[in-house]
Amino acid sequence: MNIKEIVKTVEQTQSFRDFKKQFPKAYFVHIFSMTKQPLQLGYFDEDSELITIFDVSKGVQNEQSAPFREPNKKAITPLDI
């Protein structure tokens, strides 16, 4: 499965659709994987300034957290796949 298919699969879950209703401006910003850990997709919402992580293996929202970024940098750009 390629990255575009993975993103599409997560974005078709009910959990993701519910998330987009609450955060309609959120956009895809990262994909992350560690050995023996589920693949994760991150979506950033500018209004709340939070990144929401989705566990690909379960297709569910895991957590929300503030992004790590350089001081005085506001923009987090979408990941173009």
C-alpha angles and dihedrals in degrees: 000000000000127000095262090054091048092051092047092050093052093044090056094058121105090236091058093045090053090049092052091052089057095038107027094167095054116121138191112270109159150010119206136184137174128186112281091001127107119262113258132207121201127208123191125211114199094200095056093027089223133129115220117206123212122199105224095204091058100025090225137124111259108181149330124231142161112266122250108240142149117276114269092016112122105171125086108183126217118256107245112213 
